[in-house]
Amino acid sequence: MKPQLKVSLKPYNTLSLDVKADYFVRIHNINDLHLARNFCQMNDCPWLLIGGGSNLVLTQDFEGLVMVMAMDKVFWPSNITVPKMSDKFALSAEAGYEWDRLVEETIQKGASGLENLSLIPGQVGAAPIQNIGAYGVELAHCLTSVDVFDFKTGQTFQLTTTECKLGYRDSIFKTHPHWIVTQVNLTLNFEHEPQVGYGIIADTIASISGQSITDPSPQQIRDAVIHIRRTKLPDPKYIPNVGSFFKNPVVTSEQVESLTQIWPGLVSYPVALIPVAKTSKTHSSYYKLAAGWLIDKLGWKGFREGGVGVHEHQALVLVCSGSAKGKDVLDLALRIQADVKANFGVKLEIEPRLFDSRGEFTYNLD
């Protein structure tokens, strides 16, 4: 393997940040991963794997090997051409396949389960790492297992859905950054069970079709989701961004009640009941707050300073242009975090991954 030297990563991250990689390669198969691992060991250098580049903020030139995931095969079941031969079927896709392309193709083949996850940017490999979710559906609902390459040991293995420890935008991969997803294995349905619990989907379907539809098809749900996302989120091809920059914070019902007294109209959604503490048998209702609403209420929407800012139509989206640096984006995010904490007493967690010259880092707001 002979890596390219001093390669700009601007085309490989959706913030279009012009940082450089000391070494650069594309990964087409497992053998390429073994060669890359050997290279890093021999040269004692850090490594970074980039998929679609839609979930990372590069704050400095990278002093190591940057790998771009290019494993892009899909393995369809042999009976996929016989509609409804069974209620379910198994499907596998390599990590470098474009996520939304996979969603589109499953619907074209008569399957359902992924339509609510339409137009989520990035590659298949990022899906279990983030446990991607939208409009009432998460990847966990249809994930069977994940194939993994351990960059530390060179071993390959498979994790079941349970072993992936999926949570809200979370998974076991967040605590094992040396594990590289190489393939995602799914179970989808031929028997359609529409998930339209979010009223905006049903309303959008009615608006597009001109009539109320009680049993929308997967394609109708996909069309509605695409319409909603394109209305709410800027296309990174034209306005560099990483989508939602902050996770929606989860708080107790008591916190919601207290905040509502101060902030009428607070937007929140109930989530599953979980223990208040491991030592307590009592339970409390938990709610997910709309982070975009919190940021908007503090006047950040449309803010611009230099080459960075907050999108004029979506307060969750940070944008950059021109000569903006990753540090500029991060500095703005930290200012917003501090403002939300001071006014709402709520900590916003940054959703994209942060990288400096040697690897990933985290920032914890006090």
Secondary structure as GFF3:
##gff-version 3
##sequence-region A 1 366
A	DSSP	beta_strand	4	8	.	.	.	ID=ss1
A	DSSP	three_ten_helix	10	12	.	.	.	ID=ss2
A	DSSP	beta_strand	20	27	.	.	.	ID=ss3
A	DSSP	alpha_helix	30	43	.	.	.	ID=ss4
A	DSSP	beta_strand	47	50	.	.	.	ID=ss5
A	DSSP	beta_strand	56	58	.	.	.	ID=ss6
A	DSSP	beta_strand	62	69	.	.	.	ID=ss7
A	DSSP	beta_strand	74	75	.	.	.	ID=ss8
A	DSSP	beta_strand	88	94	.	.	.	ID=ss9
A	DSSP	alpha_helix	99	108	.	.	.	ID=ss10
A	DSSP	three_ten_helix	115	117	.	.	.	ID=ss11
A	DSSP	alpha_helix	126	130	.	.	.	ID=ss12
A	DSSP	beta_strand	133	134	.	.	.	ID=ss13
A	DSSP	beta_strand	137	138	.	.	.	ID=ss14
A	DSSP	three_ten_helix	139	141	.	.	.	ID=ss15
A	DSSP	beta_strand	143	150	.	.	.	ID=ss16
A	DSSP	beta_strand	156	160	.	.	.	ID=ss17
A	DSSP	three_ten_helix	162	164	.	.	.	ID=ss18
A	DSSP	three_ten_helix	172	174	.	.	.	ID=ss19
A	DSSP	beta_strand	179	189	.	.	.	ID=ss20
A	DSSP	alpha_helix	199	209	.	.	.	ID=ss21
A	DSSP	alpha_helix	218	232	.	.	.	ID=ss22
A	DSSP	beta_strand	241	244	.	.	.	ID=ss23
A	DSSP	beta_strand	250	252	.	.	.	ID=ss24
A	DSSP	alpha_helix	253	262	.	.	.	ID=ss25
A	DSSP	beta_strand	268	275	.	.	.	ID=ss26
A	DSSP	beta_strand	283	289	.	.	.	ID=ss27
A	DSSP	alpha_helix	291	297	.	.	.	ID=ss28
A	DSSP	beta_strand	304	305	.	.	.	ID=ss29
A	DSSP	beta_strand	308	310	.	.	.	ID=ss30
A	DSSP	beta_strand	317	320	.	.	.	ID=ss31
A	DSSP	alpha_helix	326	344	.	.	.	ID=ss32
A	DSSP	beta_strand	353	355	.	.	.	ID=ss33
A	DSSP	beta_strand	360	361	.	.	.	ID=ss34
###
